[in-house]
Amino acid sequence: MFLFRDTILSEKTEIRSALKKIYSLSWYKSNLILTIMGINYPSWLKNLNYYNINFLIYLLKNFNISETKIKRAIELNINQLIHINSYKGIRHKLCLPVRGQRTRTNAGTQRRKRLKG
């Protein structure tokens, strides 16, 4: 078991898919980190030695922005859209789909998500 910022990564999973469980890491960033480390596909967390684990932690700290900063930036962007009364901001305010999805039949999931404030 490998713990990084309240995310538990299983040793039995492949490294790229395990890194995707960390909040701000995508498939591209996880591939980039493993390329920098020089680790080939497929490899598992249980096969890493002490040096590789420390190097992985160092790279994750440099590549990974904290979860709270990302969520705060997203919230500020949405609030800015609402403040300038753009179309997307109005859709956010009314809790409707923002990116052009159909609202007649399948907007139920967006309607359940309510903005706080």
DAMOCOR-V551902 format. One record per residue. N is the residue number from 0. RES is the residue in three letters. PSI is psi in whole degrees, -180 to 180 (none if undefined). OMEGA is omega in whole degrees, -180 to 180 (999 if undefined). D_CENTER is the distance of its C-alpha to the mean C-alpha in Angstrom with 2 decimals. Layout:
n:N res:RES psi:PSI omega:OMEGA d_center:D_CENTER
n:N res:RES psi:PSI omega:OMEGA d_center:D_CENTER
//
This chain:
n:0 res:MET psi:139 omega:-176 d_center:20.57
n:1 res:PHE psi:128 omega:-176 d_center:18.20
n:2 res:LEU psi:126 omega:175 d_center:16.55
n:3 res:PHE psi:116 omega:178 d_center:13.98
n:4 res:ARG psi:59 omega:176 d_center:13.02
n:5 res:ASP psi:18 omega:176 d_center:13.77
n:6 res:THR psi:123 omega:-180 d_center:11.98
n:7 res:ILE psi:122 omega:179 d_center:14.82
n:8 res:LEU psi:127 omega:-178 d_center:14.86
n:9 res:SER psi:142 omega:179 d_center:17.91
n:10 res:GLU psi:-19 omega:-176 d_center:20.48
n:11 res:LYS psi:-12 omega:-178 d_center:21.52
n:12 res:THR psi:161 omega:177 d_center:18.45
n:13 res:GLU psi:149 omega:-171 d_center:18.06
n:14 res:ILE psi:-44 omega:-177 d_center:16.16
n:15 res:ARG psi:-43 omega:-180 d_center:13.82
n:16 res:SER psi:-28 omega:177 d_center:12.76
n:17 res:ALA psi:-38 omega:-179 d_center:12.68
n:18 res:LEU psi:-26 omega:179 d_center:10.35
n:19 res:LYS psi:-18 omega:179 d_center:7.69
n:20 res:LYS psi:-18 omega:175 d_center:7.82
n:21 res:ILE psi:139 omega:-164 d_center:6.65
n:22 res:TYR psi:-51 omega:-172 d_center:3.71
n:23 res:SER psi:10 omega:-179 d_center:3.28
n:24 res:LEU psi:127 omega:178 d_center:5.33
n:25 res:SER psi:-179 omega:179 d_center:6.44
n:26 res:TRP psi:-40 omega:-179 d_center:9.99
n:27 res:TYR psi:-48 omega:-179 d_center:11.64
n:28 res:LYS psi:-38 omega:179 d_center:10.59
n:29 res:SER psi:-38 omega:175 d_center:11.45
n:30 res:ASN psi:-39 omega:179 d_center:14.66
n:31 res:LEU psi:-42 omega:178 d_center:15.43
n:32 res:ILE psi:-45 omega:-179 d_center:15.32
n:33 res:LEU psi:-29 omega:175 d_center:17.54
n:34 res:THR psi:-41 omega:177 d_center:19.80
n:35 res:ILE psi:-39 omega:180 d_center:20.36
n:36 res:MET psi:-22 omega:-179 d_center:21.21
n:37 res:GLY psi:28 omega:-180 d_center:23.51
n:38 res:ILE psi:131 omega:-178 d_center:22.38
n:39 res:ASN psi:161 omega:176 d_center:23.29
n:40 res:TYR psi:144 omega:-16 d_center:21.98
n:41 res:PRO psi:147 omega:176 d_center:22.32
n:42 res:SER psi:151 omega:-175 d_center:22.08
n:43 res:TRP psi:160 omega:-180 d_center:21.12
n:44 res:LEU psi:-32 omega:-178 d_center:20.14
n:45 res:LYS psi:-19 omega:-179 d_center:23.65
n:46 res:ASN psi:-3 omega:-180 d_center:25.26
n:47 res:LEU psi:141 omega:176 d_center:23.90
n:48 res:ASN psi:-179 omega:-175 d_center:26.53
n:49 res:TYR psi:-42 omega:179 d_center:26.45
n:50 res:TYR psi:-46 omega:-180 d_center:26.23
n:51 res:ASN psi:-38 omega:179 d_center:23.26
n:52 res:ILE psi:-44 omega:178 d_center:21.32
n:53 res:ASN psi:-39 omega:178 d_center:22.15
n:54 res:PHE psi:-39 omega:177 d_center:21.27
n:55 res:LEU psi:-44 omega:179 d_center:17.83
n:56 res:ILE psi:-42 omega:178 d_center:17.27
n:57 res:TYR psi:-46 omega:-180 d_center:18.64
n:58 res:LEU psi:-38 omega:179 d_center:16.38
n:59 res:LEU psi:-37 omega:178 d_center:13.18
n:60 res:LYS psi:-33 omega:180 d_center:14.59
n:61 res:ASN psi:-36 omega:-177 d_center:15.30
n:62 res:PHE psi:-25 omega:-169 d_center:12.19
n:63 res:ASN psi:123 omega:173 d_center:9.63
n:64 res:ILE psi:148 omega:-175 d_center:9.81
n:65 res:SER psi:151 omega:-176 d_center:10.11
n:66 res:GLU psi:-39 omega:-178 d_center:8.05
n:67 res:THR psi:-36 omega:178 d_center:11.25
n:68 res:LYS psi:-40 omega:180 d_center:11.71
n:69 res:ILE psi:-46 omega:-180 d_center:8.67
n:70 res:LYS psi:-37 omega:178 d_center:9.76
n:71 res:ARG psi:-40 omega:179 d_center:13.27
n:72 res:ALA psi:-40 omega:178 d_center:12.98
n:73 res:ILE psi:-44 omega:180 d_center:11.84
n:74 res:GLU psi:-40 omega:178 d_center:14.70
n:75 res:LEU psi:-38 omega:178 d_center:17.08
n:76 res:ASN psi:-42 omega:179 d_center:16.59
n:77 res:ILE psi:-43 omega:179 d_center:17.39
n:78 res:ASN psi:-34 omega:177 d_center:20.28
n:79 res:GLN psi:-41 omega:177 d_center:21.61
n:80 res:LEU psi:-39 omega:178 d_center:21.75
n:81 res:ILE psi:-41 omega:-177 d_center:23.59
n:82 res:HIS psi:-39 omega:-178 d_center:25.87
n:83 res:ILE psi:3 omega:179 d_center:27.05
n:84 res:ASN psi:43 omega:174 d_center:27.66
n:85 res:SER psi:168 omega:-179 d_center:25.95
n:86 res:TYR psi:-43 omega:178 d_center:25.76
n:87 res:LYS psi:-37 omega:178 d_center:22.01
n:88 res:GLY psi:-39 omega:178 d_center:22.62
n:89 res:ILE psi:-41 omega:178 d_center:25.41
n:90 res:ARG psi:-39 omega:176 d_center:23.39
n:91 res:HIS psi:-43 omega:-177 d_center:20.75
n:92 res:LYS psi:-37 omega:-179 d_center:23.72
n:93 res:LEU psi:2 omega:-179 d_center:25.35
n:94 res:CYS psi:44 omega:177 d_center:22.27
n:95 res:LEU psi:162 omega:178 d_center:22.76
n:96 res:PRO psi:138 omega:-173 d_center:20.56
n:97 res:VAL psi:-33 omega:-169 d_center:19.75
n:98 res:ARG psi:36 omega:172 d_center:19.34
n:99 res:GLY psi:16 omega:179 d_center:22.75
n:100 res:GLN psi:161 omega:-180 d_center:22.41
n:101 res:ARG psi:136 omega:-178 d_center:25.66
n:102 res:THR psi:-12 omega:-176 d_center:26.58
n:103 res:ARG psi:-40 omega:-176 d_center:29.81
n:104 res:THR psi:-31 omega:-168 d_center:28.57
n:105 res:ASN psi:41 omega:177 d_center:24.84
n:106 res:ALA psi:16 omega:-176 d_center:23.41
n:107 res:GLY psi:-39 omega:-178 d_center:23.58
n:108 res:THR psi:-37 omega:180 d_center:19.92
n:109 res:GLN psi:-35 omega:-179 d_center:19.44
n:110 res:ARG psi:-28 omega:-180 d_center:22.66
n:111 res:ARG psi:-24 omega:179 d_center:21.55
n:112 res:LYS psi:117 omega:-179 d_center:18.65
n:113 res:ARG psi:140 omega:175 d_center:20.62
n:114 res:LEU psi:143 omega:177 d_center:19.95
n:115 res:LYS psi:125 omega:176 d_center:21.17
n:116 res:GLY psi:none omega:999 d_center:23.93
//
